[in-house]
Amino acid sequence: MATTSECRPQIPRSEVNAILQRAAAFCREMNFHLPPFAYWSPERWEQAGPEYDEIRRNRLGWDVTDFGKGDFARIGLALFTIRNGHPEALGETDKTYCEKLLIVEQHQVTPYHYHRKKMEDIICRAGAKLCVQVYNPAADDSLDRERPVAVSVDGRRSEVPAGTIIELHPGESITLPSFQYHQFWAEGGTSLVGEVSKVNDDEQDNSFLPELGVGRFPDIDDDVAPLHLLCWECAGDE
């Protein structure tokens, strides 16, 4: 379970439950089918034996974050990790790739960050358009507002000015290499977004723009019982 910090606002479990219900309904509306464990109750997880340890170990399943800001509608993201390897098992028999589904609501920002190791394709699958803004990092880890950014949109490579907003409509995608700052949001409604990448490691591989003061995992106030466990809760993390 995520730990509680006096400095960060908490997101109520009742809000998390509502977010998950809304996300699952949108997936159904877009005719995107999630695996059965997406709908398991906490009680069903208690009954799940070691044959499901890949799900637990690699943090598959639901993920909700407000990036520690307490304003999910403005700065937040709901996502579902469908498949993933484990960063400590690379080169063995584990998966070397990850697939996620992101439910990005209108004008809801996932704030500037880059990944130190992970390269990812962000794909607008259905729904509203997705806007992705890109920068290179400066030497002090701020946004480099001068240097052009190399981008690949559906395999077409080009250079764009720093801070360019790439608009992705359903079926379009962008490749984001490691050490490339990006933030994104939906316009015109909710966007169903796919992510295909190298193995995902949310503990070690995310670098947020320092001045934003955000964090990857939320603090949750259990005002009600959980509808579904989040991925780190299935894994038994404290």
N, C-alpha and C positions, 0 to 999 in steps of 0.2 A: 504494500500500500504506500502511496506517496506520503512523504513526511510533511508535517505542518510547520510553516515558518511564520513568525510573528510579523515579518516585513512584507509578506505577500498576501493579497486577498485570496480567499478560498472560493471555489466554485461549488455550489450546493449539489449534492447527489441528485436531487430532484431535477435540477437543470441538466445534468449529465444524462439522466434517463430520458428527458424530453428530447435532447439532441440526438440520442441514439434512435429513438422512435422516428424522429423526422428524417434522419439519414437513411434508415431502413426503408421507410415509405418512399423516399426519392429513388432509391435503387430499384424498387419494384416498379415505380412509375417509368423509369428509364429501361425497364426490362433487363436489368443486370442482376444476375442471381449470385448470392453469396453462399459460401459453404454452410452446411447445417450447424456447425458449432457457433456460427454468428448469433444464433437465437437461443443458445443454451442459457439456462438460469444458473445462478450461483450453486444451487443444490445439485444440478446436473454435473457441474464441474467437480463437486466433491466426490461424485461417484466415478469420475473418469480415472482409469488406471494408468499405469506407466506407458501403455501403448500410445498415449496422447502426449508424451513428453516432448516431441518435436514442436508441437504447438506452444507448450509452456516455455521451452528453452529458447526458442527463436522469436518469442513474443509475437505470435500471430494473433490476429483478432482486432477488436475495436480499440481505438485510441482517440481520446478527446483532449485537446489542450486549449487553454486560453493564454498560453505563454506567460503565465504569472501576472497578467494584467487585470483580471477580474471583469473583462468586458468581451465575452465570447463573440457577440454579434459583430464587433468592430475589429478585434484582433483574436483570431481563433481558427481552429480547424478540427473537423471530424474526419477520421480516416480508418481504413480497415486494411491490415497487412494480410495478404492472401497467402504468400509464401516468402520464405526468407531462410538464408543460411545463418551460421553463427560466426562472428568475427574471429573467434579463437580456433575455429576448425577449418579454416581455409587451407586448401591443399590436401585435405583428407577426402572423405567420401561425402561430405556435406555439400549443400547447395552453395554455389558461388554467386547467386543472384537473388533479387528481391522483386516482388510485385505488390503494389499497394493500390488501393482505391481511395481517392480523396473526394470529399463532398465539400465544395467551396461555395459558400453562400454569397449573395450579392454584396459587393463592397466590403467583404470580410477579408482582412489582410493576414497573410502569413508573412511575418516581418523578415527583413533582410538577414540572410545567413548564407554561408557556404559550407561545403563539406570538404574535409581534408583528404579523404580517400575516395569517397563515393562519386561516381559519375552516374547521372540519371537522365532518362527521357521522361519528360512531362507531356502527357497526351490528353488533349481535350476530347473526351469520349462522346459526350452528349450534353444536352441542356444548353446553358448560356455560354457565351464566350469567356475565355480565361485570358487575363492580362498578366504578362510576366515582364518585370522590369529588371534590367541587368546592369551590373557594374563589375569592374575589376577591383580587387582590394589594393589599397595604398600600403606603403611600407609600415604605417602605424595601425593597420587593420581598419582604417576608415574607408569610405567610398572614394575611389580614384575617379574624380570628376573630369579628368582630361583624356585619359588613355582610351582609345576605341576598344570595343569588346568583340571578340570573335564568337560568332554564333552559328549554329547549325539548325535550321528549321526544315523539318521533313527532308533532311539530307542535303539541303542547299546551304553551302557555307558562304559566309560573308562577314564583313566587319561593320559594326554599327556604332554610332556615337555613345559615349558613356551616358547611362540613364535612359536609354531607349526602352520604350514599352512595346513588347511584341504581343500582338493580339492573335490568339489561337481560337479558331472556330472548330466545331465538332469534326473530328478526324485529323486535325492538325497537331503537330508536336514540335517540341524544342529539346535539344540535347544540352544539358548543363554539365560541363566538366567540373572537376574538383577545383576549389579555390576561385569560383566565380560567384560573386554576390548575386542573389536574386530575391525578389519578393513577388507575391502574386495575389490576385483577387479576381472575383467574377463580376461581370457586368451584364445586366439584362435578366438576372434571375440566378438560379443555382446551377453550378457547373459540375458535371460528373467527370472527374479527372483520373486518369491512370498514371501510375509511376512504375517504370521498369528500370532497374538499377543494379549496380553491384550490391553485395550484402549490406544491409542497413544496420548501423550501430548508433542508436540515439544517445547512448551514454558517452561516447568518446568522439564522434565524428561531426558534430554540429558546432559551427562557430557563428554565433549571432553578432550583429553589429554592436560593438561594446556600448555605445551611447544609448541604446534602446533599453538596456536593463531588463531583458526578458529571459525566461527560462523555458526549457522544453516540456517539463512535466508539471501538471497542475497540483495544487493542494486542494483536496476535496473535503467538504463538510458533509458528513453522512447524516443529513437531516431525514432521509428516508432510506429504505433498503435498496440495494442496487438492482436494476432490471437485468443487466448483463454485466459481467466482469470486464474490466479493461485489460489490455494485453499484459501489463506488468502485474496486475492482480491475479490473473490466471497463473502467472509464473511464481506467485508467492513472494514477490519483492516487497520489502518493507520501506 
